[in-house]
Amino acid sequence: MNRPADPHSSANAFRPDLVRWRQLVAPAWLAALNAGMPVAAAPPPGWRLFEVGCGGAALFAQAHIPGAGYIDTAELEQEPLWNKVSDRALLRLLLRLGVRHDGCVVLYGRSTLAAARAAHLLLYAGVRDVRLLDGGFALWRAGGHPLQAGAPRQHDGAADFGAPFPARPDYLIDTKGAKALLACADDRLVSIRSWSEHTGKISGYSYIEARGEIPGALWGRAGDDGDVNSMSAFHLADGRMRPAGEIREQWRQAGIVGAGRTAFYCGTGWRASLAFFYAWLMDWQGISVYDGGWCEWSRDPVNPVQRMQTG
């Protein structure tokens, strides 16, 4: 008797602790899909795979996951604040990549933070099926899965997005929105920064001079002090997402409980995007990313700043 595959079995490697379990995929699942094998929760025909990087085209050309296209974060965000590009520019990029609202996009990165930045913006745009490779390129490589060299895969462009754009503007707020959220007792602004950044010991970035924190923000943790690319509070040693219960518990201890609205921010958006994506996987409602983050907030002298340490 043939039985339907259990999507949470070790062979399929989906996470039973996540409501949106289809959206966090394991390297073994992606390798099987790439090899043309039957997999649980298979994406529809025409699905897209992209590596997301920051100035990483040369590394991509040396070795990447077979069949992947390439997205540089320079096409998603812009100086000086590193906020997202205009909606018009974001739409133009997605259409060039052949991405519509009803398609499936699988993302990975050498930095999972870069991939999460893209994942959040695709969800903001309204792409219905966005998936992230758990553990990213490092875990794919550690598993001995196939690699490919050469240019990124090019897809035919899309004539239209097929839905209003952006479909989920509520997934992103600006400084005015952050201040409104702080003024409401039921809502929470959550800092996804290291302890040294949160307390004002360091800014965390060479191009952000100000140190400190947004008064009233709750500390949602991030990673190792001095490393803005670390999300060790959310990741196992191999880079996979920690169990959802562990993340919920560390947030609960900080007063972050998922009630009302919750907006995540960091220095410029990458770590906040990953926290957002993990909350989204757990089906938290009312979540968003404060795109400006500490970079934008700290540049306006009118905005208050809190510092716990001066050393």
Wavefront OBJ file of the C-alpha trace (Angstrom):
o trace
v 0.000 0.000 0.000
v 1.405 3.381 -1.003
v 1.065 5.986 1.701
v 1.560 9.738 1.271
v 4.960 10.945 2.377
v 5.201 12.304 5.895
v 6.550 15.845 5.398
v 8.054 15.841 8.882
v 9.994 12.591 8.528
v 13.788 12.666 8.544
v 13.780 11.992 4.811
v 11.758 15.101 4.057
v 13.279 17.066 6.949
v 10.534 19.630 7.464
v 10.026 21.184 10.875
v 6.928 20.078 12.839
v 7.392 22.985 15.269
v 6.596 25.553 12.576
v 3.124 26.487 11.391
v 4.530 27.479 7.989
v 6.757 24.411 7.847
v 6.823 24.322 4.034
v 8.693 27.617 3.939
v 11.905 26.458 5.676
v 13.562 23.796 3.548
v 16.484 21.504 4.251
v 19.461 20.980 1.896
v 18.513 17.313 1.402
v 15.014 18.326 0.275
v 16.361 20.873 -2.200
v 18.942 18.404 -3.509
v 16.235 15.816 -4.109
v 14.041 18.404 -5.817
v 16.932 19.491 -8.038
v 17.584 15.860 -8.948
v 13.994 15.418 -10.111
v 13.021 13.120 -7.252
v 9.536 13.254 -5.686
v 9.498 15.383 -2.531
v 6.871 16.401 -0.013
v 5.484 19.923 -0.397
v 6.905 20.163 -3.913
v 6.717 23.654 -5.413
v 4.614 24.235 -8.526
v 6.205 24.196 -11.973
v 8.165 27.321 -12.766
v 9.611 27.726 -9.279
v 12.750 29.854 -8.980
v 15.969 29.357 -6.985
v 18.192 32.329 -6.159
v 21.346 32.882 -4.187
v 21.305 36.273 -2.468
v 24.606 37.992 -1.762
v 26.318 41.312 -1.247
v 28.975 41.813 -3.899
v 29.302 38.057 -4.153
v 28.993 37.465 -7.889
v 32.595 36.219 -8.168
v 32.127 33.654 -5.402
v 28.854 32.583 -6.981
v 30.631 31.990 -10.290
v 33.148 29.709 -8.572
v 30.517 27.469 -6.968
v 26.793 27.638 -6.340
v 23.751 25.410 -6.010
v 22.880 24.055 -9.470
v 20.146 25.979 -11.240
v 20.419 29.083 -9.067
v 20.079 32.640 -10.242
v 21.775 35.456 -8.365
v 20.362 38.526 -6.602
v 22.688 41.161 -5.173
v 21.387 43.077 -2.165
v 22.485 46.272 -3.952
v 19.351 45.739 -6.053
v 17.180 45.544 -2.939
v 18.459 48.410 -0.778
v 20.178 51.733 -1.297
v 22.520 54.155 0.418
v 22.834 56.101 2.624
v 20.377 54.421 5.002
v 20.308 51.012 3.315
v 16.522 51.068 3.266
v 14.719 49.142 0.567
v 14.663 50.543 -2.941
v 11.497 52.219 -4.177
v 8.477 50.051 -4.833
v 8.863 50.792 -8.531
v 12.470 49.573 -8.527
v 11.584 46.468 -6.506
v 8.761 45.598 -8.898
v 11.030 46.133 -11.884
v 13.603 43.731 -10.379
v 11.035 41.014 -9.678
v 9.588 41.217 -13.167
v 13.078 41.002 -14.669
v 13.680 37.859 -12.598
v 10.374 36.376 -13.756
v 8.837 36.498 -10.263
v 5.057 36.890 -9.979
v 2.836 36.902 -6.921
v 1.619 33.345 -7.587
v 5.036 31.734 -8.040
v 7.403 29.943 -5.677
v 10.839 31.368 -4.880
v 13.484 29.458 -2.901
v 16.267 31.633 -1.482
v 19.629 30.880 0.067
v 22.841 32.739 0.797
v 26.386 32.407 1.992
v 24.918 34.727 4.598
v 21.425 33.607 5.546
v 20.862 37.216 6.612
v 21.181 38.390 3.015
v 18.685 35.751 1.907
v 16.317 36.764 4.703
v 16.521 40.401 3.570
v 15.282 39.286 0.160
v 12.685 36.923 1.662
v 11.122 39.705 3.710
v 10.913 42.018 0.698
v 9.364 39.310 -1.460
v 6.724 38.758 1.211
v 6.199 42.528 1.390
v 5.760 42.553 -2.381
v 3.170 39.788 -2.136
v 4.938 36.682 -3.461
v 2.718 33.878 -2.236
v 5.282 31.106 -1.740
v 8.674 32.230 -0.381
v 10.999 29.568 1.006
v 14.369 29.835 2.753
v 17.132 27.221 2.794
v 17.817 26.383 6.426
v 21.535 26.688 7.118
v 22.192 28.327 3.763
v 25.066 27.568 1.399
v 27.379 26.439 4.211
v 25.068 23.593 5.250
v 24.466 22.643 1.607
v 28.211 22.365 1.084
v 28.747 20.513 4.368
v 26.211 17.935 3.220
v 28.252 17.142 0.139
v 25.501 18.193 -2.248
v 26.290 19.050 -5.893
v 27.876 22.358 -6.845
v 27.946 24.189 -10.136
v 30.293 26.835 -11.503
v 29.576 29.560 -14.000
v 27.036 32.268 -14.646
v 23.688 32.491 -12.834
v 20.625 31.004 -14.424
v 18.586 33.541 -16.362
v 14.800 33.300 -16.378
v 12.349 34.791 -18.790
v 10.928 38.014 -17.416
v 7.315 38.422 -16.323
v 4.986 40.836 -18.070
v 3.194 41.712 -14.836
v 3.128 40.819 -11.152
v -0.480 39.644 -11.336
v -1.610 41.341 -8.116
v -1.601 44.780 -6.461
v 1.927 45.829 -5.530
v 2.966 45.745 -2.767
v 0.365 43.317 -1.485
v 1.617 43.411 2.144
v 2.696 46.986 2.913
v 1.969 46.229 6.576
v 5.105 44.084 6.668
v 7.285 47.222 6.639
v 7.160 50.418 8.698
v 9.119 53.683 8.654
v 10.296 55.905 11.506
v 6.868 57.513 11.857
v 5.363 54.051 12.166
v 7.969 53.027 14.730
v 7.120 56.043 16.887
v 3.414 55.258 16.644
v 4.090 51.701 17.702
v 6.143 52.843 20.698
v 3.233 55.028 21.794
v 0.871 52.061 22.051
v 1.085 49.903 25.172
v -0.042 46.769 23.324
v 2.603 47.036 20.612
v 6.324 46.289 20.699
v 9.410 47.546 18.909
v 12.060 44.845 19.122
v 15.813 45.395 18.761
v 17.563 42.497 17.018
v 21.060 43.614 17.933
v 23.893 42.304 20.078
v 24.058 43.147 23.779
v 26.939 45.575 23.233
v 24.920 47.411 20.578
v 21.788 47.406 22.717
v 23.568 48.843 25.734
v 25.452 51.456 23.723
v 28.942 50.072 24.150
v 29.431 49.911 20.363
v 27.468 50.997 17.301
v 28.264 47.752 15.514
v 29.003 49.386 12.162
v 31.928 51.352 10.748
v 29.506 53.698 8.975
v 27.184 54.296 11.963
v 28.772 56.622 14.468
v 26.020 56.848 17.075
v 25.865 54.346 19.897
v 22.796 53.533 21.937
v 19.275 52.280 21.575
v 15.761 53.472 20.809
v 14.081 54.232 24.154
v 11.248 51.822 24.830
v 12.559 49.118 22.495
v 12.743 45.585 23.840
v 15.898 43.555 23.343
v 15.104 40.583 21.114
v 18.709 39.313 20.959
v 20.880 38.666 17.917
v 24.308 37.080 18.122
v 27.909 37.403 19.201
v 29.107 40.811 20.362
v 31.083 42.657 17.736
v 29.671 40.591 14.861
v 26.667 42.088 13.066
v 26.532 38.977 10.872
v 25.934 36.678 13.833
v 22.489 35.398 14.832
v 23.737 32.780 17.273
v 20.792 33.402 19.612
v 18.568 32.036 16.837
v 20.828 29.426 15.237
v 22.288 26.070 16.091
v 26.018 25.564 15.607
v 25.511 24.406 12.000
v 23.461 27.486 11.093
v 19.999 25.926 11.240
v 17.136 27.704 12.983
v 16.834 26.838 16.670
v 13.621 25.103 17.786
v 10.723 27.532 17.652
v 9.993 26.963 21.337
v 13.465 28.187 22.312
v 13.056 31.370 20.301
v 9.590 32.028 21.707
v 10.871 31.489 25.244
v 13.804 33.905 24.964
v 11.419 36.482 23.520
v 8.837 35.795 26.237
v 11.435 36.474 28.919
v 12.022 39.884 27.311
v 8.292 40.685 27.198
v 7.961 39.913 23.480
v 4.863 37.751 23.310
v 3.330 38.245 19.880
v 0.293 40.182 21.074
v -0.601 43.398 19.285
v 1.862 44.577 16.670
v 5.549 43.628 16.714
v 8.158 45.387 14.599
v 11.743 44.129 14.417
v 14.754 46.301 13.627
v 18.540 46.118 13.739
v 21.247 48.329 12.290
v 20.155 48.352 8.666
v 17.620 45.544 8.189
v 19.278 42.169 7.662
v 19.064 40.698 11.162
v 15.595 42.167 11.630
v 14.488 40.480 8.406
v 15.603 37.080 9.684
v 13.811 37.587 13.014
v 10.722 38.620 11.042
v 10.954 35.519 8.850
v 11.269 33.203 11.838
v 8.272 34.888 13.517
v 6.386 34.541 10.233
v 7.246 30.827 10.118
v 5.694 30.566 13.587
v 2.599 32.388 12.257
v 2.923 35.454 14.454
v 0.404 38.082 13.428
v 0.899 41.845 13.172
v 4.622 41.607 12.440
v 6.779 43.983 10.420
v 10.313 45.266 9.928
v 11.262 48.825 10.817
v 13.354 49.320 7.730
v 15.251 52.405 8.895
v 16.446 50.774 12.077
v 19.211 52.219 14.200
v 20.938 53.707 11.143
v 18.024 56.011 10.305
v 16.814 56.646 13.860
v 20.239 57.718 15.129
v 20.872 60.159 12.270
v 18.051 62.467 13.311
v 19.095 64.532 16.363
v 15.433 65.015 17.241
v 15.057 61.318 18.026
v 15.805 60.327 21.648
v 18.611 57.872 22.339
v 19.112 55.611 25.335
v 22.547 54.460 26.476
v 23.031 52.034 29.322
v 26.816 52.142 29.177
v 29.289 54.888 28.284
v 32.469 52.847 28.205
l 1 2 3 4 5 6 7 8 9 10 11 12 13 14 15 16 17 18 19 20 21 22 23 24 25 26 27 28 29 30 31 32 33 34 35 36 37 38 39 40 41 42 43 44 45 46 47 48 49 50 51 52 53 54 55 56 57 58 59 60 61 62 63 64 65 66 67 68 69 70 71 72 73 74 75 76 77 78 79 80 81 82 83 84 85 86 87 88 89 90 91 92 93 94 95 96 97 98 99 100 101 102 103 104 105 106 107 108 109 110 111 112 113 114 115 116 117 118 119 120 121 122 123 124 125 126 127 128 129 130 131 132 133 134 135 136 137 138 139 140 141 142 143 144 145 146 147 148 149 150 151 152 153 154 155 156 157 158 159 160 161 162 163 164 165 166 167 168 169 170 171 172 173 174 175 176 177 178 179 180 181 182 183 184 185 186 187 188 189 190 191 192 193 194 195 196 197 198 199 200 201 202 203 204 205 206 207 208 209 210 211 212 213 214 215 216 217 218 219 220 221 222 223 224 225 226 227 228 229 230 231 232 233 234 235 236 237 238 239 240 241 242 243 244 245 246 247 248 249 250 251 252 253 254 255 256 257 258 259 260 261 262 263 264 265 266 267 268 269 270 271 272 273 274 275 276 277 278 279 280 281 282 283 284 285 286 287 288 289 290 291 292 293 294 295 296 297 298 299 300 301 302 303 304 305 306 307 308 309 310 311
